[in-house]
Amino acid sequence: MQCDQCSRLSSFLQSLKSKYPDYHAQPVAAFGDEYPEILIVGLAPGMHGANRTGRPFTGDYAGILLYRTLYKYGLATKPESLTADDELRLLRCRITNAVKCLPPENKPLPQEIRQCNQYLQFELNEFLNHNGKAIIALGLVAHKAVLMGLQLPLKPYPFGHGNIHTLTMKKTIKLYDSYHCSRYNTQTKRLTTEMFEQVFAKITGEL
């Protein structure tokens, strides 16, 4: 995946590539089933995770709970994602991000989210045109980006952990909200393993 439309992000990645020559340090493409029933949307690649490995939520703390949960609910062939070539496969699901490039301090600017939304919109259209049934938004930024990509208003669909929204467009799908599985959220217990697993239990129980 190649893109240099956001000059701040492009420059940041170039500087990181100089510092860490072995890092992916490019936009990170989605990973998983080509025609998934479940689309998981995160915020952006992590500095020493996806930005290093080239696979979403892979190689840092943020992906530990996610991949362990996917495996528990039959959505992954392994409970860990370590590298982009570790033979892990996702089943019935696919992982992407609202912003494909690592932003400084992991904080994308509003215009960067809007610019990158063209890619998420394409992914969402593919999702709707095939087997798509449920979307999981990991955090508020992802939640808003999904609604932007689907060209739906924000107000009728407020973000909240455990919220479930029914979205009717060319087909009816459900949007499930969860706090992001970041180190900060899990270590502060804002998001516990039980809370996170409940979201996936609901989804897999309904599909």
matplotlib code that plots the C-alpha trace (Angstrom):
import matplotlib.pyplot as plt

x = [0.0, 1.5, 0.2, 1.9, -1.2, -0.7, 2.6, 3.0, 2.6, 4.7, 7.6, 7.2, 7.5, 10.5, 12.3, 11.4, 12.7, 16.0, 16.1, 14.8, 15.8, 14.2, 10.8, 7.9, 7.3, 4.7, 0.9, -0.3, -2.8, -5.8, -5.2, -7.5, -10.3, -10.8, -14.6, -15.2, -18.4, -16.7, -14.6, -12.6, -11.5, -8.8, -7.2, -3.8, -0.6, 1.5, 5.1, 6.8, 3.8, 2.2, 4.5, 7.4, 5.8, 3.5, 0.5, -2.3, -2.0, 1.1, 4.3, 3.3, 1.1, -2.1, -2.6, -2.2, -5.7, -7.2, -5.6, -6.1, -9.8, -10.1, -8.5, -10.8, -13.9, -12.8, -11.8, -8.0, -5.8, -3.4, -3.6, -0.7, 0.3, 4.1, 5.2, 3.6, 4.8, 4.0, 1.3, -1.5, -4.8, -8.0, -11.3, -14.5, -12.9, -10.6, -8.6, -8.0, -7.4, -9.1, -5.7, -3.2, 0.0, 1.5, 0.8, 3.1, 2.2, -0.5, -2.7, -3.9, -5.2, -8.8, -7.8, -5.7, -8.6, -10.8, -8.1, -7.5, -11.2, -11.3, -9.5, -11.8, -14.8, -13.5, -13.1, -16.5, -18.1, -16.3, -17.5, -21.1, -21.0, -19.9, -20.4, -20.3, -22.6, -20.9, -18.3, -16.4, -15.1, -12.2, -12.4, -14.2, -11.9, -12.7, -16.4, -16.5, -14.4, -16.8, -19.8, -18.0, -17.1, -20.7, -21.9, -24.0, -24.6, -22.9, -25.7, -28.0, -25.2, -23.3, -20.1, -20.0, -18.4, -20.8, -23.1, -24.7, -26.1, -28.2, -27.2, -29.4, -28.0, -27.8, -28.0, -28.5, -25.4, -24.5, -21.9, -20.4, -18.5, -15.5, -12.9, -9.6, -7.4, -4.4, -1.9, -3.3, -6.9, -6.1, -3.6, -5.9, -8.7, -10.8, -11.0, -10.8, -10.5, -14.1, -15.4, -13.6, -14.6, -18.3, -18.3, -17.0, -19.3, -22.3, -21.1, -20.3, -23.5, -25.6, -23.9]
y = [0.0, 3.4, 6.9, 10.2, 12.5, 13.6, 15.5, 15.4, 11.7, 11.0, 13.1, 11.4, 7.9, 8.9, 10.1, 6.9, 4.8, 6.6, 5.8, 2.3, 0.9, -2.5, -1.0, -1.2, 2.6, 2.8, 2.7, -0.5, -2.5, -4.4, -8.0, -11.0, -12.8, -11.2, -11.4, -11.2, -11.2, -9.1, -6.0, -4.7, -1.1, 0.4, 3.8, 3.7, 1.6, 1.6, 2.9, -0.4, -2.6, -2.4, 0.4, -2.0, -5.3, -4.2, -6.0, -4.3, -4.8, -6.9, -6.7, -4.5, -4.6, -3.4, -6.6, -9.1, -8.9, -8.6, -11.7, -13.7, -12.9, -13.6, -17.1, -17.8, -17.1, -19.1, -16.1, -16.7, -19.8, -18.7, -16.7, -14.4, -12.3, -11.8, -11.0, -10.4, -13.8, -16.0, -18.0, -16.7, -16.6, -14.8, -16.6, -14.7, -11.4, -8.7, -5.9, -2.4, 1.1, 4.5, 5.9, 3.7, 5.6, 6.0, 9.6, 11.4, 10.7, 8.3, 11.3, 11.9, 15.3, 15.7, 16.4, 13.3, 11.1, 12.7, 12.2, 8.6, 7.9, 7.3, 4.0, 3.0, 3.9, 1.5, -1.2, -0.7, -0.8, -4.1, -5.3, -4.4, -5.9, -9.3, -11.1, -8.2, -8.4, -6.7, -4.0, -3.5, 0.0, 0.1, 3.5, 6.8, 7.7, 4.4, 4.8, 8.2, 7.1, 4.2, 6.4, 8.9, 6.1, 4.9, 8.6, 8.3, 11.1, 10.8, 12.0, 8.9, 6.5, 7.6, 5.9, 3.8, 0.6, -2.2, -0.1, -1.9, 0.1, -1.2, 0.5, 0.2, 1.1, -1.2, -3.9, -4.0, -4.5, -3.9, -1.6, -2.8, -0.3, -1.2, 0.8, 0.4, -2.5, -0.2, -0.6, 2.4, 1.2, -2.3, -1.3, 1.3, -1.3, 1.0, -2.0, -5.5, -8.8, -9.6, -6.4, -7.0, -10.6, -9.7, -7.7, -10.6, -13.0, -10.9, -10.8, -14.4, -15.4, -13.4, -14.3]
z = [0.0, -1.1, -0.2, 0.5, 0.5, 4.1, 4.1, 7.9, 8.1, 5.1, 6.5, 9.9, 8.3, 6.2, 9.4, 11.2, 8.2, 8.5, 12.2, 12.0, 8.5, 9.2, 10.0, 7.6, 8.1, 5.3, 5.2, 6.8, 4.7, 6.2, 7.2, 7.3, 5.4, 1.9, 2.3, 6.0, 8.0, 10.7, 10.1, 13.0, 12.8, 15.0, 15.2, 13.5, 13.4, 16.6, 16.5, 17.3, 16.4, 12.9, 11.9, 12.5, 11.2, 8.5, 10.0, 12.0, 15.8, 15.5, 17.4, 20.4, 23.4, 21.8, 19.8, 22.7, 23.9, 20.4, 18.9, 22.0, 21.9, 18.2, 18.8, 21.7, 19.6, 16.6, 14.5, 14.3, 13.9, 16.6, 19.8, 18.9, 16.0, 16.0, 12.5, 9.1, 7.9, 10.9, 9.1, 11.3, 9.5, 10.4, 9.9, 9.0, 10.0, 8.8, 10.7, 9.4, 10.8, 10.5, 9.6, 7.7, 8.7, 12.1, 13.3, 15.7, 19.3, 17.9, 17.4, 13.8, 12.8, 11.8, 8.2, 8.1, 9.3, 6.6, 3.9, 4.8, 5.0, 1.3, 1.9, 4.7, 2.6, -0.2, 2.4, 3.8, 0.3, -0.4, 3.0, 2.3, -1.2, 0.0, 3.3, 5.7, 8.8, 11.7, 12.3, 15.5, 16.2, 18.6, 20.2, 19.4, 16.4, 14.7, 15.5, 13.9, 10.9, 10.2, 10.2, 8.0, 5.6, 5.5, 5.1, 8.1, 10.7, 14.1, 16.4, 16.1, 16.8, 20.0, 21.0, 24.1, 25.1, 24.5, 22.4, 19.4, 16.5, 13.7, 10.4, 7.4, 4.0, 0.9, 3.6, 7.3, 9.5, 13.1, 14.5, 17.8, 20.0, 22.2, 24.0, 22.2, 23.4, 24.1, 26.9, 28.6, 28.6, 29.7, 32.4, 33.9, 33.8, 31.7, 29.5, 31.1, 29.4, 30.4, 28.9, 25.6, 25.3, 26.0, 22.7, 20.7, 22.5, 21.4, 17.8, 17.4, 19.2, 16.8, 13.5]

ax = plt.figure().add_subplot(projection="3d")
ax.plot(x, y, z, "-o")
ax.set_aspect("equal")
plt.show()
